[in-house]
Amino acid sequence: MLTTCTPVDHSMQDNVPTSLSSRDTFRFTSLVAQHFGEGLEWVQASTATGPPAALPHNVSSFLAEAFGVDVPCITRAWTAQRELIWECRTQRSSLLDETALRNGRYLPFFLQYGVRHRTVFYPLYPPTRVCLDPKCALDVRGSQALSARELTRINTNEGTLFTTNFGALPCYVYSAACPGCHTRYYPSFYVHRHSSEHIYYHGTPHIVNISMHYYIEASLCERFSNAMVCSWTSATNLARIYNLDVPDASVRIQAPWSYQLQINTEQVWDAFFVHGLLLDCSSRNTILILDVSVPQDQRLHFALETRNRHMVGPGQKYWNHACNLCCAERKSPDGTPAALRASVVDGISIGRPCCSVHDCKEALSSQRDRFCYTHADMRDICVIVDCDDHIEPGHQTCSKADHRQLEVVGIIERTAMFQLKKRLERLNVTQPETAIMQDLSSSDDLPNTQEGCEGKSDEGNAKPRARFGRRRTHNEQLCVTSCGIIQGRATFYGSESPNGVRLFLHALFPTAKSVPGVIFHDNNCHVKKLINNLQDSHFDRCALPVDVFHMKSKHKESDEFCGRWCNPAHFPDLMVNDKWRFNSSAAEMTNAWFGGFQAIVREMQVDRYEFFLDEMIQ
């Protein structure tokens, strides 16, 4: 903490410090300019143009111990070098701030001596010295307007800063209040009087606040995001790697600290989401506002939902991408040049828990629920498919014997003993990779349906089927340019139906002119039939062929409609010199990457799930 400056005898101003060597004098100048320059600005009026007469006492005592000299020597050094230091500070302030977090030359000084002198390697201050509310300037006229808006009542709190290069470091977080409107300004946001809303500053800061006393470098947030995109690294593993990369700061500092100096999984997620929201707000020229009166896990809900709504339809950054691999020049019937764009639509079976009522899109109140709020009464209905009887206390089924027997079998199969025995059996007949995938399918919440045993009952051949576990969304539908750029994404709940694909394309390409000239899909024959039956003119200018792979291996030659309307060979513009102009398997290739996020998102709430996948696409 920077304390009030003590007066200095100005008769000593011209004295040259004799107890500091030339090397230490340079280090003194560099250290003060890089690490204390902003703090020295805060100990004097915002209108001051020169350096303060003296260093704060805690800074002087820290420097004295760090350089092995007494405090008077530091005082003389400051008196001799302060004009030079201030000139460096005013001319290169932003550069010096960045350098401080890239250059760890003086970090050992702060780790060894800093905390006991209430100085830290990188203190955090508000980015403004005056109130940002223009109303405060209107209340005071003339030359006193600026001074009346100057922030006062500086508070200091301990915190932790997660840095890119040096691990977790102790930091002091400073805040100041406007004497007029009493708005309090913090390093990343400001709070109006009697308000619970954190209003973040416009733009993208290089330091991001992720919770009350924890801050993180924006470059570290970028590193986390890149690791997730490129290697599907989970937040848990990112936290472990970060903590292993740098020794524990609590061991390196020579004094106790109030807050943990290791990052955890929740903080990695908070960093990812807050940083992503700040980037999004900056790109849309808006500001981020978070209500901190709600629990931490709900704090981001409204902001995430707002962003997710913006991404529906043509919200992706590269929605209108075009290049030589996905767009070709051709001539229209009247002879004018035109562009032919190609996209590919396909689904990938990753999902999250959702309401067990087919195609219900309402969010669950809890990830462990089976039904949403609207369908909560369905919890008292037998889990056997198509049975509407009420369950009996302590059971998930009704009183019918065959339904109860199916429940007993399901309970046995979900026990650890049963699963471990099955795993042992698989080791003798399958490869390890297959066993891993089968182990995933035996998880308590994944099996959705279960059939009864073989044999003919008195009631006929129909087997009762049960849904004991939670239902999950059916798939993520991607629209990809033939060069591999994702144009849009949508969650399909009940199935990958032709009408679902049609509605997805309607939302993604809202005008007829925005629809690509050709859209490949493995089930386009049924999509085309539906469009014809509905007389949907939205796709009149779009060819809807089946992609080459599925046309060869999945569609019958006897299907006249498919062969006439959906065979890619039927469209001359799709071929050049007997070769396919576009890669119709681009979506399959993209899905191979996109499916890697299944383990990360499988238990996410809907708002975080949507935001995360859209961030990975960008």
Backbone torsions as a table, in degrees:
resi	resn	phi	psi	omega
1	MET	NA	139.6	177.7
2	LEU	-90.0	119.5	-178.8
3	THR	-96.1	177.6	-178.1
4	THR	-64.1	139.9	-179.3
5	CYS	-68.1	142.0	174.7
6	THR	-97.2	144.2	-178.5
7	PRO	-65.0	151.9	-177.9
8	VAL	-123.9	146.1	175.8
9	ASP	-73.0	108.9	-175.1
10	HIS	-71.1	-8.5	176.9
11	SER	-69.3	-15.8	-179.6
12	MET	-94.4	4.9	-171.4
13	GLN	-61.2	-34.3	-176.9
14	ASP	-88.7	-3.2	179.8
15	ASN	-70.7	142.4	177.1
16	VAL	-95.6	129.9	-179.3
17	PRO	-64.2	122.5	-176.2
18	THR	-96.7	-14.5	-176.6
19	SER	-90.1	-8.4	175.9
20	LEU	-103.7	129.8	176.5
21	SER	-69.1	170.3	178.3
22	SER	-60.5	-39.0	179.0
23	ARG	-65.3	-44.5	179.9
24	ASP	-68.8	-31.3	177.0
25	THR	-64.3	-42.3	176.6
26	PHE	-63.8	-43.4	179.2
27	ARG	-64.1	-39.1	177.8
28	PHE	-60.3	-47.6	-179.3
29	THR	-62.4	-45.6	-178.8
30	SER	-66.1	-43.3	-177.4
31	LEU	-64.3	-46.6	-178.1
32	VAL	-65.7	-42.0	-178.7
33	ALA	-64.7	-40.1	-175.8
34	GLN	-78.6	-40.5	-168.1
35	HIS	-108.3	-15.5	-177.8
36	PHE	-122.9	-2.5	-175.6
37	GLY	-58.7	-47.9	-178.7
38	GLU	-66.6	-38.7	178.2
39	GLY	-64.7	-36.0	178.2
40	LEU	-67.4	-29.6	175.5
41	GLU	-66.1	-32.8	-176.5
42	TRP	-78.9	-13.3	-179.9
43	VAL	-88.2	1.3	176.5
44	GLN	-136.1	172.8	-176.1
45	ALA	-62.7	150.7	-178.8
46	SER	-66.8	-18.6	-179.8
47	THR	-86.7	-6.6	-178.4
48	ALA	-66.0	140.3	-178.6
49	THR	-109.2	-12.2	-178.8
50	GLY	-117.4	176.3	-179.2
51	PRO	-74.3	157.7	174.7
52	PRO	-66.6	157.1	-177.1
53	ALA	-66.2	-31.7	-176.5
54	ALA	-143.7	157.5	174.5
55	LEU	-77.4	148.5	171.1
56	PRO	-56.6	151.1	-173.4
57	HIS	-61.9	-41.3	-177.7
58	ASN	-66.3	-32.5	177.3
59	VAL	-69.5	-43.5	179.1
60	SER	-61.2	-44.2	-179.0
61	SER	-67.6	-35.9	176.4
62	PHE	-64.1	-47.7	-179.2
63	LEU	-63.8	-37.7	179.6
64	ALA	-62.2	-44.8	-179.8
65	GLU	-70.0	-37.1	-178.8
66	ALA	-65.5	-39.0	-178.6
67	PHE	-95.1	-1.7	177.4
68	GLY	71.5	34.6	178.8
69	VAL	-128.5	177.2	178.4
70	ASP	-90.2	168.3	-177.0
71	VAL	-62.4	-41.3	177.8
72	PRO	-57.3	-34.0	177.7
73	CYS	-64.4	-42.0	177.6
74	ILE	-64.2	-38.2	178.8
75	THR	-61.6	-44.1	179.4
76	ARG	-66.2	-39.1	179.2
77	ALA	-63.1	-42.3	177.9
78	TRP	-63.9	-43.0	-179.5
79	THR	-60.3	-38.4	-177.5
80	ALA	-78.9	-32.1	-171.1
81	GLN	-107.4	-3.2	-169.7
82	ARG	-63.6	-37.5	179.8
83	GLU	-65.0	-41.1	177.8
84	LEU	-64.9	-44.2	179.4
85	ILE	-61.3	-42.7	-177.2
86	TRP	-68.7	-35.4	177.5
87	GLU	-64.5	-42.5	176.4
88	CYS	-62.8	-38.4	-178.0
89	ARG	-66.9	-46.8	-175.7
90	THR	-71.9	-31.2	-177.7
91	GLN	-84.6	-25.9	-174.3
92	ARG	-135.2	39.0	-173.1
93	SER	-61.6	-49.4	-177.7
94	SER	-66.1	-37.6	178.5
95	LEU	-64.2	-41.8	179.7
96	LEU	-65.1	-38.8	178.5
97	ASP	-60.9	-44.4	179.4
98	GLU	-67.0	-40.4	-178.5
99	THR	-61.6	-34.5	-177.7
100	ALA	-59.6	-34.5	-179.5
101	LEU	-90.8	-4.1	178.0
102	ARG	-106.8	-22.4	-175.7
103	ASN	-112.8	110.4	-178.5
104	GLY	-94.6	25.6	-176.2
105	ARG	-57.2	-40.1	-174.7
106	TYR	-102.8	7.5	-179.4
107	LEU	-59.1	-42.0	178.7
108	PRO	-57.5	-34.4	177.2
109	PHE	-58.8	-46.5	-176.3
110	PHE	-72.0	-36.1	179.0
111	LEU	-67.5	-34.7	-176.9
112	GLN	-86.1	-40.2	-172.7
113	TYR	-117.3	-16.1	-166.9
114	GLY	-67.0	-48.8	-170.5
115	VAL	-62.3	-40.8	-178.1
116	ARG	-71.3	-15.3	173.9
117	HIS	-103.4	9.8	178.8
118	ARG	57.5	42.9	171.9
119	THR	-127.8	146.1	-178.0
120	VAL	-133.3	164.9	-176.0
121	PHE	-62.1	-39.8	-177.7
122	TYR	-143.8	88.3	176.6
123	PRO	-71.6	154.9	-177.1
124	LEU	-115.1	124.5	-178.4
125	TYR	-121.4	159.0	171.9
126	PRO	-61.6	148.4	-178.4
127	PRO	-78.2	-0.3	-179.0
128	THR	-134.0	149.8	176.5
129	ARG	-100.1	-12.4	-177.7
130	VAL	-126.9	160.1	179.4
131	CYS	-65.1	137.8	-178.5
132	LEU	-87.5	-7.6	180.0
133	ASP	-78.2	116.9	-178.4
134	PRO	-63.6	-19.5	179.1
135	LYS	-64.4	-31.5	179.4
136	CYS	-64.6	-33.5	179.3
137	ALA	-72.7	-29.1	-178.7
138	LEU	-75.6	-24.1	-178.7
139	ASP	-73.1	-24.2	-177.9
140	VAL	-124.3	127.3	-178.3
141	ARG	-102.4	158.5	171.4
142	GLY	82.6	-156.8	-173.1
143	SER	-69.8	-16.8	-178.1
144	GLN	-86.4	-2.7	-176.2
145	ALA	-61.1	-44.9	-177.7
146	LEU	-66.8	-45.9	-179.0
147	SER	-65.4	-31.4	179.0
148	ALA	-69.1	-25.8	179.8
149	ARG	-92.7	-4.2	-176.6
150	GLU	-66.9	134.5	-176.7
151	LEU	-71.5	138.9	-179.4
152	THR	-133.2	-167.9	178.0
153	ARG	50.1	63.1	-178.0
154	ILE	-74.4	128.0	175.3
155	ASN	-111.1	150.6	179.9
156	THR	-126.8	132.4	176.7
157	ASN	-131.5	147.3	174.0
158	GLU	-76.3	151.9	178.5
159	GLY	-160.3	-177.0	178.1
160	THR	-126.4	134.1	177.7
161	LEU	-114.5	119.8	176.5
162	PHE	-89.9	111.4	-176.0
163	THR	-100.7	161.2	-179.4
164	THR	-73.6	-41.3	-171.3
165	ASN	-101.3	-23.0	-169.9
166	PHE	-121.3	10.1	179.5
167	GLY	76.7	-159.5	-179.4
168	ALA	-81.5	130.4	-178.1
169	LEU	-126.7	145.7	172.0
170	PRO	-67.6	144.3	178.1
171	CYS	-145.8	156.3	171.7
172	TYR	-104.0	133.5	-178.4
173	VAL	-109.1	119.6	-177.1
174	TYR	-102.9	142.8	173.9
175	SER	-136.8	155.0	-179.2
176	ALA	-144.2	154.7	-174.5
177	ALA	-118.4	150.5	174.2
178	CYS	-79.1	128.1	179.7
179	PRO	-68.0	-17.5	-178.4
180	GLY	-88.0	-62.0	-176.6
181	CYS	-96.4	-6.6	176.8
182	HIS	66.5	18.7	172.7
183	THR	-69.2	132.5	-179.4
184	ARG	-102.9	130.5	-176.2
185	TYR	-105.2	130.3	178.8
186	TYR	-114.9	174.0	-178.2
187	PRO	-59.7	-33.4	-175.5
188	SER	-112.6	-15.4	-174.0
189	PHE	-158.0	174.1	173.2
190	TYR	-134.2	158.0	-175.0
191	VAL	-131.5	125.3	176.2
192	HIS	-72.3	156.5	-179.4
193	ARG	-59.8	134.4	179.0
194	HIS	62.4	25.7	179.1
195	SER	-115.9	150.4	176.9
196	SER	-105.5	9.4	-177.5
197	GLU	-96.6	129.2	171.4
198	HIS	-90.0	116.3	180.0
199	ILE	-102.4	110.7	-176.1
200	TYR	-77.9	150.4	179.9
201	TYR	-68.8	155.5	180.0
202	HIS	-68.8	143.5	178.9
203	GLY	95.9	-174.4	-178.5
204	THR	-111.0	110.2	-179.0
205	PRO	-75.6	160.8	175.8
206	HIS	-88.1	-8.5	172.5
207	ILE	-124.9	129.6	-174.6
208	VAL	-116.5	132.2	174.3
209	ASN	-84.1	125.3	-177.8
210	ILE	-110.1	-20.3	172.4
211	SER	-162.2	-174.0	-166.6
212	MET	-53.8	-46.5	-174.6
213	HIS	-121.1	18.2	-175.7
214	TYR	-126.5	132.8	-179.1
215	TYR	-129.0	158.7	-177.4
216	ILE	-146.6	146.2	175.8
217	GLU	-68.9	139.4	178.3
218	ALA	-62.3	-33.8	179.2
219	SER	-65.7	-30.0	176.0
220	LEU	-72.2	-36.7	173.8
221	CYS	-59.8	-41.5	178.0
222	GLU	-63.4	-39.0	178.8
223	ARG	-63.4	-43.7	177.7
224	PHE	-60.0	-45.8	-179.0
225	SER	-62.9	-42.6	-179.6
226	ASN	-63.8	-38.4	178.7
227	ALA	-65.8	-38.2	177.1
228	MET	-65.2	-42.8	-177.9
229	VAL	-67.3	-45.6	-169.9
230	CYS	-85.8	-29.3	-174.4
231	SER	-135.3	13.7	177.9
232	TRP	53.8	36.8	-178.0
233	THR	-74.9	130.7	-179.2
234	SER	-77.1	162.7	178.0
235	ALA	-63.2	-35.4	178.4
236	THR	-61.7	-46.2	-179.6
237	ASN	-70.9	-33.1	176.0
238	LEU	-62.8	-41.2	177.8
239	ALA	-64.5	-42.3	179.9
240	ARG	-63.6	-46.0	-179.1
241	ILE	-62.4	-44.5	-179.3
242	TYR	-60.9	-43.9	-178.5
243	ASN	-69.8	-27.6	178.3
244	LEU	-81.6	-27.0	-177.1
245	ASP	-64.5	-38.3	-175.0
246	VAL	-121.8	136.3	177.4
247	PRO	-56.5	151.4	-179.2
248	ASP	-57.9	122.0	-178.1
249	ALA	-65.3	-26.6	179.1
250	SER	-65.4	-23.1	175.3
251	VAL	-83.5	-32.6	-176.0
252	ARG	-76.1	-33.9	-178.8
253	ILE	-80.9	152.5	-173.4
254	GLN	-99.4	27.3	179.7
255	ALA	-158.3	155.1	179.0
256	PRO	-67.6	153.5	178.8
257	TRP	-131.6	146.4	-171.0
258	SER	-77.7	-21.7	-172.8
259	TYR	-124.1	150.3	-175.6
260	GLN	-60.6	145.4	-178.0
261	LEU	-114.6	31.0	171.5
262	GLN	-135.0	140.9	-178.5
263	ILE	-83.7	148.1	177.2
264	ASN	-119.4	176.3	-175.1
265	THR	-60.3	-44.3	-178.7
266	GLU	-61.9	-37.2	-180.0
267	GLN	-70.9	-33.2	174.8
268	VAL	-63.1	-44.3	178.6
269	TRP	-65.4	-42.6	178.1
270	ASP	-59.8	-41.6	178.9
271	ALA	-62.7	-43.5	-179.6
272	PHE	-61.4	-48.0	-175.1
273	PHE	-72.8	-44.9	-178.5
274	VAL	-64.8	-44.3	179.2
275	HIS	-63.2	-41.9	177.7
276	GLY	-63.1	-39.2	177.7
277	LEU	-66.3	-39.4	178.6
278	LEU	-64.5	-41.5	177.5
279	LEU	-63.3	-41.4	-180.0
280	ASP	-65.6	-44.2	178.9
281	CYS	-62.8	-39.2	179.2
282	SER	-63.8	-40.9	-179.5
283	SER	-68.9	-26.2	-180.0
284	ARG	-98.1	3.0	179.6
285	ASN	59.9	41.4	175.4
286	THR	-123.7	-179.6	178.9
287	ILE	-122.2	152.8	-179.8
288	LEU	-91.8	130.8	177.8
289	ILE	-127.2	124.4	-179.7
290	LEU	-121.4	134.6	177.3
291	ASP	-90.4	115.5	-176.4
292	VAL	-94.0	7.3	177.5
293	SER	-80.6	-11.4	179.7
294	VAL	-98.8	163.7	178.5
295	PRO	-57.0	155.3	-175.3
296	GLN	-57.2	-39.2	-176.8
297	ASP	-73.0	-12.0	178.1
298	GLN	-107.5	-3.4	-172.6
299	ARG	-62.7	-33.9	-175.3
300	LEU	-92.7	-1.8	-169.8
301	HIS	-56.9	-52.9	-175.9
302	PHE	-64.0	-43.4	-179.8
303	ALA	-64.3	-39.8	178.8
304	LEU	-66.3	-42.3	178.7
305	GLU	-62.6	-40.6	178.9
306	THR	-61.3	-46.4	178.3
307	ARG	-62.9	-41.5	-178.4
308	ASN	-62.6	-36.5	177.5
309	ARG	-65.2	-34.7	178.3
310	HIS	-66.5	-26.4	-175.4
311	MET	-86.5	-11.1	179.1
312	VAL	-66.3	138.3	-178.4
313	GLY	75.0	-137.1	-176.4
314	PRO	-80.8	53.5	-177.4
315	GLY	-98.8	-13.7	-179.1
316	GLN	-69.6	149.3	-175.1
317	LYS	-58.6	-39.4	-175.5
318	TYR	-108.2	33.3	180.0
319	TRP	-58.1	-39.0	-176.8
320	ASN	-101.3	27.7	-179.6
321	HIS	-62.1	143.8	174.8
322	ALA	-151.0	135.5	176.1
323	CYS	-150.2	-178.3	-176.7
324	ASN	-66.7	-19.4	-178.6
325	LEU	-86.8	-22.1	-177.5
326	CYS	-122.0	1.8	-178.5
327	CYS	-141.4	132.2	-178.6
328	ALA	-129.4	147.3	176.9
329	GLU	-83.6	142.0	175.9
330	ARG	-150.2	173.5	178.2
331	LYS	-107.2	134.2	177.3
332	SER	-74.7	168.1	-179.0
333	PRO	-55.1	-28.6	-179.9
334	ASP	-88.6	4.7	176.0
335	GLY	92.5	-5.5	179.2
336	THR	-80.2	146.8	179.2
337	PRO	-66.8	143.9	179.4
338	ALA	-144.3	165.3	-179.5
339	ALA	-110.2	139.7	176.4
340	LEU	-112.6	109.8	179.1
341	ARG	-99.7	143.3	-178.1
342	ALA	-123.3	133.2	176.3
343	SER	-130.0	159.3	180.0
344	VAL	-129.3	133.5	-180.0
345	VAL	-114.4	132.6	178.1
346	ASP	-159.0	158.2	-179.7
347	GLY	-110.6	153.2	177.0
348	ILE	-129.5	131.7	-171.5
349	SER	-83.3	69.6	165.0
350	ILE	-117.5	152.5	-176.1
351	GLY	-165.9	-176.7	-178.1
352	ARG	-134.6	164.9	177.0
353	PRO	-61.9	141.0	177.8
354	CYS	-144.6	174.9	179.7
355	CYS	-60.5	139.4	-176.7
356	SER	-75.0	-8.5	173.3
357	VAL	-75.5	128.5	-173.9
358	HIS	-53.9	127.3	174.3
359	ASP	66.5	15.9	175.5
360	CYS	-77.5	130.2	-175.0
361	LYS	-104.7	1.9	-179.5
362	GLU	-72.0	137.2	-177.2
363	ALA	-69.1	150.2	176.0
364	LEU	-78.3	147.1	176.1
365	SER	-70.4	-33.0	177.7
366	SER	-140.1	149.3	-179.2
367	GLN	-66.7	-16.5	179.4
368	ARG	-90.2	-7.1	180.0
369	ASP	-71.7	154.4	174.2
370	ARG	-99.6	-22.3	-177.6
371	PHE	-132.9	152.8	177.0
372	CYS	-77.2	179.8	-178.0
373	TYR	-63.2	-41.2	-178.7
374	THR	-63.9	-36.9	-177.1
375	HIS	-104.9	26.1	-176.6
376	ALA	-62.2	-28.9	-179.2
377	ASP	-67.3	-15.8	178.4
378	MET	-69.6	-12.7	177.9
379	ARG	-64.9	-21.7	-179.1
380	ASP	-94.3	7.1	-179.6
381	ILE	-100.3	143.8	179.5
382	CYS	-53.5	139.6	-176.1
383	VAL	-77.8	-7.6	177.2
384	ILE	-68.0	130.3	-177.9
385	VAL	-59.5	132.3	178.5
386	ASP	73.0	9.5	173.8
387	CYS	-100.1	126.1	-177.1
388	ASP	-105.7	9.4	179.5
389	ASP	-75.5	155.2	178.9
390	HIS	-78.8	149.6	179.0
391	ILE	-74.5	161.5	173.6
392	GLU	-96.1	152.1	-178.2
393	PRO	-54.2	132.5	179.1
394	GLY	83.3	3.4	-178.5
395	HIS	-132.2	165.4	175.1
396	GLN	-104.0	-0.3	-178.2
397	THR	-123.8	169.5	177.9
398	CYS	-81.8	-167.7	-174.5
399	SER	-83.7	-5.3	-179.4
400	LYS	-63.5	136.5	-172.8
401	ALA	-62.6	-44.1	-178.1
402	ASP	-68.7	-31.3	176.4
403	HIS	-70.3	-41.0	179.6
404	ARG	-67.3	-36.6	178.2
405	GLN	-63.4	-38.5	178.5
406	LEU	-65.3	-35.1	177.4
407	GLU	-67.2	-40.6	179.3
408	VAL	-62.6	-44.2	178.0
409	VAL	-61.4	-41.4	179.7
410	GLY	-63.5	-39.4	179.1
411	ILE	-64.2	-43.2	-179.9
412	ILE	-62.6	-43.1	-176.5
413	GLU	-69.4	-19.0	179.7
414	ARG	-95.0	1.6	177.8
415	THR	-77.9	155.3	-178.7
416	ALA	-63.8	-39.1	-178.6
417	MET	-60.9	-45.5	-179.6
418	PHE	-62.5	-45.0	-177.1
419	GLN	-66.8	-38.6	-179.9
420	LEU	-68.6	-36.7	176.5
421	LYS	-65.6	-42.2	177.2
422	LYS	-62.6	-38.1	179.1
423	ARG	-63.7	-40.8	179.1
424	LEU	-64.2	-38.7	177.3
425	GLU	-63.8	-39.0	-177.9
426	ARG	-68.2	-29.2	-179.8
427	LEU	-62.0	-25.5	-177.7
428	ASN	-87.2	-12.2	-173.3
429	VAL	-129.1	-9.0	-175.3
430	THR	-130.9	164.6	174.7
431	GLN	-77.6	156.5	-179.4
432	PRO	-56.5	-39.2	-178.1
433	GLU	-62.6	-40.3	179.0
434	THR	-65.9	-40.2	-179.8
435	ALA	-61.8	-38.7	179.7
436	ILE	-62.1	-45.9	-179.0
437	MET	-64.7	-36.3	179.5
438	GLN	-71.7	-32.4	175.7
439	ASP	-61.7	-39.5	178.6
440	LEU	-61.6	-37.9	-176.5
441	SER	-74.8	-11.1	179.9
442	SER	-96.1	8.4	177.9
443	SER	-63.1	152.4	-175.0
444	ASP	-56.4	-38.4	-171.3
445	ASP	-98.8	-2.9	-177.4
446	LEU	-85.0	-39.5	-177.8
447	PRO	-66.8	123.3	-179.5
448	ASN	-97.5	-31.9	-177.3
449	THR	-132.0	153.9	177.2
450	GLN	-144.1	136.3	-178.3
451	GLU	-101.0	155.5	176.9
452	GLY	-74.1	175.6	-177.1
453	CYS	-72.6	164.3	-179.5
454	GLU	-68.7	159.2	177.5
455	GLY	122.6	152.4	-176.8
456	LYS	-93.3	125.4	179.6
457	SER	-91.9	172.2	178.5
458	ASP	-67.4	-20.8	-176.7
459	GLU	-91.7	-1.1	178.7
460	GLY	120.9	-167.7	-175.5
461	ASN	-87.5	-10.7	-176.5
462	ALA	-64.5	130.8	178.4
463	LYS	-98.9	132.7	175.7
464	PRO	-68.1	138.5	179.0
465	ARG	-122.2	140.1	-175.5
466	ALA	-121.9	152.7	174.0
467	ARG	-121.7	89.8	-178.2
468	PHE	-81.6	-40.8	-175.3
469	GLY	-85.4	-177.0	178.4
470	ARG	-77.2	146.1	171.8
471	ARG	-78.9	147.0	176.6
472	ARG	-119.1	155.0	176.9
473	THR	-57.9	149.5	-170.4
474	HIS	-71.8	-50.1	-177.9
475	ASN	-166.0	167.3	169.9
476	GLU	-104.3	121.7	-178.4
477	GLN	-94.9	124.6	-179.1
478	LEU	-112.8	140.9	169.1
479	CYS	-112.6	119.4	-171.4
480	VAL	-124.4	136.5	171.9
481	THR	-66.4	158.1	-176.6
482	SER	-67.7	-6.7	174.2
483	CYS	-96.6	-2.9	174.5
484	GLY	105.3	5.2	178.9
485	ILE	-86.8	127.5	-179.6
486	ILE	-78.5	122.1	-179.9
487	GLN	-91.1	-29.6	-177.8
488	GLY	-169.6	165.1	-177.3
489	ARG	-146.1	148.1	175.8
490	ALA	-149.6	148.0	177.0
491	THR	-91.2	125.3	174.4
492	PHE	-100.0	128.0	-172.4
493	TYR	-90.0	-58.6	-173.3
494	GLY	-88.4	-41.7	-176.6
495	SER	-165.6	171.8	175.3
496	GLU	-95.0	67.6	-173.8
497	SER	-79.6	154.6	176.3
498	PRO	-57.7	-38.7	179.8
499	ASN	-69.6	-33.0	175.4
500	GLY	-62.8	-41.5	177.1
501	VAL	-64.5	-41.9	179.9
502	ARG	-61.9	-45.6	-179.6
503	LEU	-67.3	-36.2	176.4
504	PHE	-60.8	-45.4	179.8
505	LEU	-68.4	-33.5	175.3
506	HIS	-60.9	-45.4	-178.6
507	ALA	-70.1	-37.4	-177.4
508	LEU	-72.4	-38.3	178.8
509	PHE	-120.3	83.6	-168.2
510	PRO	-69.4	-18.9	177.7
511	THR	-117.4	154.2	-178.9
512	ALA	-61.7	-34.6	-179.4
513	LYS	-71.1	-23.1	-179.4
514	SER	-82.9	-12.1	-179.1
515	VAL	-70.0	130.9	177.4
516	PRO	-59.9	160.0	-179.2
517	GLY	-69.8	-24.9	178.8
518	VAL	-145.2	135.0	177.1
519	ILE	-129.9	115.1	177.6
520	PHE	-85.0	144.3	175.0
521	HIS	-158.8	143.7	-174.7
522	ASP	-69.7	-16.2	-180.0
523	ASN	-123.3	33.7	-175.2
524	ASN	-65.2	-23.0	-180.0
525	CYS	-63.6	-40.1	177.4
526	HIS	-74.7	-34.1	176.3
527	VAL	-63.8	-43.1	-179.6
528	LYS	-64.6	-41.3	177.5
529	LYS	-60.0	-43.9	-179.7
530	LEU	-63.3	-43.5	179.2
531	ILE	-60.8	-41.5	178.6
532	ASN	-65.5	-42.3	-178.7
533	ASN	-65.7	-36.0	-180.0
534	LEU	-84.7	-6.0	-177.0
535	GLN	54.1	45.6	-179.7
536	ASP	-81.6	109.5	-176.7
537	SER	-84.4	-1.3	-176.6
538	HIS	-61.8	-28.9	-174.9
539	PHE	-109.8	23.8	-178.1
540	ASP	-61.7	-31.6	-177.2
541	ARG	-97.5	14.9	-174.9
542	CYS	-121.8	130.5	172.2
543	ALA	-82.7	141.2	-176.2
544	LEU	-125.6	67.9	179.3
545	PRO	-81.1	157.4	169.1
546	VAL	-77.0	143.7	179.6
547	ASP	-63.7	155.7	-169.8
548	VAL	-58.4	-44.4	-176.6
549	PHE	-61.5	-50.2	-177.4
550	HIS	-70.9	-30.0	178.2
551	MET	-64.7	-36.9	-179.5
552	LYS	-74.1	-39.6	-167.0
553	SER	-110.3	-16.4	-172.2
554	LYS	-119.1	-13.4	-174.9
555	HIS	-113.0	136.1	-176.3
556	LYS	-73.4	141.9	175.5
557	GLU	-67.1	-25.2	-178.3
558	SER	-76.9	-9.6	179.7
559	ASP	-77.6	98.8	-174.9
560	GLU	-65.4	-41.2	-178.8
561	PHE	-63.1	-44.9	-179.6
562	CYS	-63.9	-44.1	-179.4
563	GLY	-65.0	-31.6	-177.1
564	ARG	-80.8	-42.3	-171.6
565	TRP	-104.0	-19.0	-170.2
566	CYS	-125.8	4.3	175.7
567	ASN	-77.6	118.8	-177.3
568	PRO	-60.2	-25.5	178.8
569	ALA	-70.1	-12.2	179.9
570	HIS	-76.5	-11.5	-175.7
571	PHE	-112.3	105.0	-176.5
572	PRO	-59.0	-32.8	-177.7
573	ASP	-66.9	-12.8	-179.8
574	LEU	-87.7	-0.3	-178.6
575	MET	-126.7	143.7	175.6
576	VAL	-136.3	116.7	179.6
577	ASN	54.4	46.5	178.7
578	ASP	62.6	23.0	174.1
579	LYS	-126.7	152.4	179.5
580	TRP	-70.9	131.5	-179.1
581	ARG	-70.4	-37.1	-174.7
582	PHE	-119.8	152.6	176.5
583	ASN	-85.8	101.4	-177.1
584	SER	-80.5	-1.6	176.7
585	SER	-101.9	14.5	-176.5
586	ALA	-60.3	-38.0	-178.9
587	ALA	-68.0	-39.0	177.5
588	GLU	-60.5	-41.7	179.5
589	MET	-67.1	-40.1	178.2
590	THR	-66.9	-37.4	179.3
591	ASN	-62.8	-30.5	177.6
592	ALA	-61.1	-35.8	175.1
593	TRP	-78.8	-44.5	-174.4
594	PHE	-64.3	-32.5	179.7
595	GLY	-66.3	-16.7	179.0
596	GLY	-66.6	-14.2	-179.1
597	PHE	-87.7	0.7	-175.0
598	GLN	-58.2	-45.8	-177.7
599	ALA	-65.7	-26.0	-178.2
600	ILE	-79.9	-39.8	-170.1
601	VAL	-98.3	-5.4	-168.2
602	ARG	-62.6	-21.6	178.5
603	GLU	-117.6	16.5	-177.9
604	MET	-76.9	149.0	169.3
605	GLN	-69.3	158.2	-170.7
606	VAL	-60.4	-40.9	-176.9
607	ASP	-66.8	-40.7	178.7
608	ARG	-73.3	-36.1	177.8
609	TYR	-59.0	-51.0	-179.4
610	GLU	-63.0	-45.3	-178.0
611	PHE	-63.6	-45.2	-177.5
612	PHE	-60.3	-48.6	-177.9
613	LEU	-64.4	-38.2	177.5
614	ASP	-66.0	-36.2	177.1
615	GLU	-66.5	-39.7	178.8
616	MET	-64.1	-36.2	179.5
617	ILE	-67.3	-38.4	-177.7
618	GLN	-68.3	NA	NA
